[in-house]
Amino acid sequence: MTTIPQVIFLDTNVYLIGVVEIDSAECKILQWLGWESQGNNEVEVVISAELIDQISRVARRLKNKDWGGEIIGRIWQKLKVRYVQIEDSTLARMEAEGVIPREDVGVYLTAKEGQAQCFISANHKLIQILAQ
């Protein structure tokens, strides 16, 4: 029997790809969670200021700031959110260790602090590092 995780983390790329590519696995995940209509309200999605900043920054680069705002607004409105705060000292320590690429430390800590049972990302390099 398959157990569905109750707390998941979606990386920045999942939100951006899921919104753009309607037939993608990322889109199906967002739909399952309730992106367009009533979804699985049992599953919490972990977010933090670092993740929100990253979504905003990348969306602005790809399209415009309004698009990033729309995605962030939909996260808050449609998904069951577990918001976590990342301590600056923890972020700085992890960055100094250099095990995880600097641009991914906030993402990793968001999932860790939120006690995510499932980490979903298309960032294969990060997944390989975390698996070690």
Order of alpha helices (4+ residues) and beta strands (2+ residues): beta-alpha-alpha-beta-alpha-alpha-beta-alpha-alpha-beta-alpha
